[in-house]
Amino acid sequence: MFATIVDAKSSFTASHSHRVAAVARVLAAAAGLDEDRARLVGVAALLHDIGKLRVPDAVLDKQGGLDVGERCTMVRHAFDTWQILSRIEGFEEISKWAAFHHECVDGCGHPFGIRGSELALESRIVAVADVFQALRQDRPYRGRMALEQTMSVIDGMVLTGKLDPGIVEILKDELDACDEAAVSDGAC
């Protein structure tokens, strides 16, 4: 329900959280996580953008680049996700897996600058699922990327230390299933 509310803030992110969750579940299962753990990764992915409830619609739907203030507002959503979810008893791990979806293997991500070795596998799965699905979806500032272009961008993000290379290899191994999950209307 919360994921649907977050996604409804913008027509450009309609179904995003549900589709990220579907991709994350494919990746989690392929990474060897048991069914319960993969389901919890799906929950984290569903809630990864809950902090965007604080982002004004004008920023979410902006056609061009963001100015400095808008960028700060947008970047803050990962911290807000952590703040919201970490207060829920039993969501200690889920809050981190969800909120750390913009942390990078090289430690230059946000909101906390956590290095790859300190990031849980589940967080790294949600990060790859989020990037993959976002690139395969129309956004106000660009159209949906072709699959080949999407994978080129993701490979570049691995080379620059942004995404976990092991999870990206799993994505490549499961590309058909992940792409179906990322673009299908029935990804929920």
N, C-alpha and C positions, 0 to 999 in steps of 0.2 A: 504494500500500500504506500509506504513512504517513498519507495523508488518511483512509483508511478506519479506521485505528487511532484517529486523533483524533476522528472522528465517532462512533465506537463508545463513547466515554466517556459519552455521554448519549443516551438515546432521543430527546431533543428536538432533537439536532443530527445525527441519523442522516442521512446523504447530504448534509449541508450543504456540505461542501467540494467534492464532486463537482458539485453543482448550481451553486455559485458559479462554479466553473471553466467550466461549460457556458454560463452567462450571460456571463461575462467573454470567452469566445471569440466569442460573437455580437457583443458590443460592440466587441471589438478588430477584427474583420473589418469591421464597419460604420464604424469610425473610420478605415479605410484601411490598417491594418497588414497586412503581407504574411503569408502562411500560416505561415511559420516563427516570426515574431514573435508572431502570435496564439496559436500553440501554446505558446510560452514564457510568455505571459500566463496561459494555462490552467494551466501548471505552477505558477506563482506563486500562483494562486488555489487550487489544490489544497492547497498547503502554507501558506496564510496563517494558519491557526490551529494550526500545529504547537506553538507555545508553550503552548497550552492543556493539553498533556500535564502541565504543572506545576500546573494549577489543580485543586484537590480536587473530586471529584464532588459533594460536598455544596454547593459554591458553584455549579457548573454547573447543578445540578438544583433549586436553591432556588426555592420557589414564590412568595415575596414579594420585596420590594426587598432589595438588598444593603446590609450595614452598611459603615462606612468601611473596615475591614480587608479585607472580602470584595471590595469595589470595587477597592481597590488591587491585590489578588491578580489579579482579572479583567483590569484595565487592563494589568498587567505582561505579559500573554501576547503582545502585539505586540512588545515588546522581546525577550522570550524567543525569539520566532520569528526575529527578526533575529540574535540571538546564535547560534542553532543553524544557520541557513542560511548566514550570512556566513562560516562556517568551511569551507564546501564549495567546493573549487576549481571555478571555472566558474559558480558561482551568485552572483557579485557583484551583477549586476543583479536577478536573481530574488529574492535575499534582501531587497532594498529594496522591490521591487514588492509582495512578500508582506507584509513587516513594516509597511509604511507604510499599510496599509488603514484605520487609524484616524487618520491625519493628516488635517487639514482645510485647505481652500482658504484660510481666514482665518488659518492658523498656530496655531490653538488646539487642535490635535489631539495625539495621543500616539503613540509614545513620545518623539519628538524635537521636536515643535512646528515642523515644516517648513511653510513657506508654499506656497500653490498653485503659484506660478511656479517654485518649486524642486522640485516633485513631478513625477516623470516621468508622462507620459501613461498608461503602463501601471499605475502605482500608483493613479492616479485612476480607471481602469477597474475595477481590483480592488475599490476602495472602494465604488463605485456597485453593482457586482455583489453584493458582500457585504451591503450594506444592503437592497437589493431582495429578495434571496433570504431573508434573515433575517425580513423583514416578512411574506413569503408562506409562512412556516413556523410551525407551532405552537411555542411556547416555554413553559417551566414557569410563567411569570408572565403569559402572555396567549395567546389563541388566534391562529390564522392570520388575518391581516388580509385583507379583501377588496381586490381590485385597485385600486378607486377610492380607498379609504382609504390604501393603500400609496403611491400616487402623490401623494396630498395630503401625506403625511409627507415624502416625498422632495422635493417642491416646497418645503416649509417648510425643509428642510435646505439647499436651494440658497439660499433667501432669507437664511438666517442664516450663510452662508459655510462650511457644512460639506462640501458636495459640489460638484463641478465642474459648472457649468451646461451646458457643451458636451456632456459625457458623458451628462448626464441628458436632453438633447435627443435624443441618439442612442438612449438607452433608450426614449424615447417613440416614436421612429420605428420601432423594432424591438420594440415592446411585446409583440406576440403571440409572437414567437420567444423573447424573454427570459422571458416568463411560462411558456411551455411548458418551457423549460430549468429554471426555478426550482422548478416544482412536479411535474414529470414523474418517474415512478419510473425511467425509462430515461435520466436525465440524465447518467449516467456516460459 
